[in-house]
Amino acid sequence: MKTVLIVEDTHAERQMSSALLSHAGFEVAVADSAETAWSWLNTNPMPNLILLDIVMPGESGLDLCRKIREHDKWKNIPILFCSSKAEEFDRFWAIRQGGNEYITKPYVPQNLVDKVNQFVN
């Protein structure tokens, strides 16, 4: 089974994306901060994809993305940014930091599942 790590500080967003991806057949792990996600990455098998928010307390999703890309072990994990920041600059900067794709909240549920499938299957 393919694993998706969801890194999102908002409880409702974590619940929604987790339910959507579980229903679509993915194993889901959740982290409520970049720091928690970093710990998870260091203690679990590598996920097939990371769904990553940008704006979080503490370390941002962009910071975490850069840290992940600096490690040979994780540098090829697809990272799908999912953020309420909807400006073209935000999208450009997230991809520049190492993200593979960028979707904005609120999103159409099927679009999220389709994007994840695009990178994982």
N, C-alpha and C positions, 0 to 999 in steps of 0.2 A: 504494500500500500504506500502511496506517495504521501509525504509529510509536508505540511505548510506551517511555518512559524509565523504567527500573527503578532506584530508588535504595535500595540495601540493602547494609549492611556485612558481612553473613554470606555467605561464599562459597557454601555449600550452598543457602541461600535464593535467592540471585541465580541460581544454575544452574537450580533447580527452576522458578521463575517464568518465567525466560527460555525454558526448553524448552517449558513449557506454552503460553506465548503465541506462540512461534514456530510450534509445531505447529498452533495455532489460526489461523495466517495473518497474524500481525502481524510487522512489522519491529521488532526489539528493540534498544535501546541500554541499556547498563548503566553505573552509577556506584556506587562503593563508599563514597561519602561525600556529604554535602550540598555540600561545597566542590567536589568533582569534578563533581557534577551542575550546579552553578552555572556552572562553566567550560564544560561541554558545552552548556548552554542558550545561552550567549553565542557559541558558535562553530558551531552546527548549525541546520538548519531546525527550526521549532517542532514538538515532538511532538504527537500527538493526545491523549495521556493520560500522566500521571505516576503511577507506582506507587511510593509513598513510605513507607519505614519511619520510625518515630519515634525510637527509641533508637539513636543512632550515636555513635561517638567524634567529638569536635569539635562542630560545629553539629548540632543536632537536626533531625529532619524537620519539626517544628513551626516552627522558625526559618526553614527553607528555604521552607516553604509561605507564611509571612508575606512573605518577600522577593519571592517570585514574584507574589503578589497585589498588591504595591505597584507593579508595572510594567504599564503599559497593554498592552504587547505580549503578555504572558503571563497576564494576570489571568483570562482565560476558559478556560485549559487545565483540563480536568477533572483533579482530584487525588484519587486513591484511596489512602487510608492503609491500610497492611497492617502490623499490629503485634501483638506478643504481649501488649501491655497490654490487658487484657480488661474493665476496670472501666467502668461506664457513664459515669463522669466523664471517662475518657480519650477515649471516643468523642465525648462532648459537646464537650470542649475542642478536639479535632482538627477537628471540623466548624466550630466557632467561629473557628478560626484560618484557615479558608478551604477546608478539605477538602470534597469533594463526597460522599464515601462512606467507610466505615470497615469493614474486615473484620479479624478476629482470626486469628492463627496459633495452632495449625495450622489450615489451611482445607481444605475439600474442593476438589480441583483444579478441578472443573467450575464451582464457585461463583466462583472467581477469573475464569475465562474469561467467565462470564455477566455478572459485574459490569463487566468491561472492555467487553464488547460493548454493554452497556446505555448506556455513555457515548460510545462511539466510532462505533457504527453507527446 
